[in-house]
Amino acid sequence: MTPTEFHKIYDSLNQYGKSALNSITDEKSDYRTHSHDIIYKRFYINAHDIGEIYHYTSIGALKNIVKTKLFYVGYIHSMNDPLEVRYTYRVAVEYLKQLNATKDEINTFINDYKHNNFDSYVWSFSPNRNSQALGNYGDVALGFDSQKIQQKLSEQYTSPDFKHMGEGYGYVFPLKVEYNRKTHKEFIMPIIKEWLDAYRGLRGVWNSVAIDIRKKCLSSLFLLSLCFKRQILWQEEELRYVIVKPKHDNVDSSTLISDRPISLAKINPNILREVVLSRQSEYRKDELKNVLRENGFAKTKVKITDLPY
């Protein structure tokens, strides 16, 4: 396409089409500064900077982990929070309504994201070994070496050449969960506006471009859905390792537990540094020490929470 042909088509577009093209081509636009790589840079955390991180679970689960040397990494749609992932898209729909989107436009967006899902798994942690908010998840906090988790998961799931990511492979990266609703709006609003502008202004006139922009918007929203959670849960202070596998006809889970897909993370003694018991389970300290020792985790320390209750 020549510059003359491009400008002829551009001049024929309505205000929404022109806005969509301007936003996606301008590096300083609100859309470009809140999408794609910017999201990754903002919410990615370097494993080297985290140190020790804690996963809260039950004593029964801990015993199974050290016996099998495996950890079950949960499917993103089977998390404890019933609004996991869906929260970001619900907020996006709220903003579509604020932008006066029609019912048909909202339904098209919902259909778009439902057909743009990814095969994703999340392993949740906290930097806090004495979290009151996470105590409901179990009697123990398992302290892991974050760098070694990154290394192990990458060795297990990422293709060595990082290109041929076929069946069984996945991208592994750590993210910091963001709970602030103002930050959510800062990122979601320009992305959903770009989706709406492309749909309203380029569909039919420049349909292939419209579809491409909508897909880019959905990819950005997917990244946000991995790290945005409701503000009411802020005390969890969650950090998470995410495994995103190439999507085929079905989820590529390692196995099924209670009909829920999971991925398996291999665990060895030098990754699990310590086990922190709640006050209610303090009497089981010697029992857990024996379980750890019998299964090759003799160097893993067993401690009691610093909380007074």
ZIKAZI-V44132 format. One record per residue. PHI is phi in whole degrees, -180 to 180 (999 if undefined). Layout:
phi
PHI
PHI
This chain:
phi
999
-79
-56
-65
-65
-61
-65
-65
-67
-58
-65
-83
-76
-80
-62
-72
-63
-65
-64
-63
-69
-63
-68
-81
-99
-91
-61
-101
-68
-59
-66
-65
-87
-137
-143
51
-63
-63
-62
-62
-66
-75
-112
-71
-123
-81
-57
-70
-96
-85
84
-88
-129
-126
-113
-93
-157
-93
-64
-60
-66
-59
-60
-67
-62
-73
-75
-92
61
-133
-121
-87
-95
-74
-65
-57
-90
-124
-79
-64
-78
-63
-99
-53
71
-64
-55
-59
-72
-64
-64
-60
-66
-57
-72
-60
-64
-64
-88
63
-67
-79
-61
-64
-66
-65
-64
-65
-62
-59
-65
-58
-74
-69
-100
-123
-74
-123
-87
-127
-133
-130
-115
-95
-139
-140
-77
-98
-80
-129
-79
-72
-65
-93
-60
-69
-83
160
-88
-135
-114
-96
-91
-114
-83
-63
-63
-71
-65
-57
-63
-65
-65
-66
-62
-80
-116
-97
-59
-54
-92
63
-114
-86
-89
-89
-55
93
-90
-166
-88
-117
-155
-93
-133
-98
-72
-110
-108
-75
-65
-65
-66
-57
-65
-55
-94
-72
-58
-66
-72
-72
-67
-64
-59
-67
-63
-65
-66
-76
-107
-117
-62
91
-75
-142
-62
-63
-70
-59
-65
-63
-66
-62
-66
-63
-63
-67
-64
-66
-65
-62
-59
-65
-65
-78
-129
-102
-135
-59
-62
-63
-97
-58
-69
-69
50
-77
-114
-145
-99
-114
-114
-113
-101
-56
-88
-112
-70
-134
-65
-102
-77
-70
-166
-121
-124
53
67
-107
-70
-139
-116
-104
-109
-78
-118
-130
-58
-80
-89
-86
-83
-154
-123
-108
-90
-75
-62
-67
-111
-58
-67
-98
-58
-65
-59
-71
-59
-66
-62
-63
-64
-65
-109
90
-108
-61
-83
-74
-81
-115
-126
-107
-54
-78
-64
-78
-146
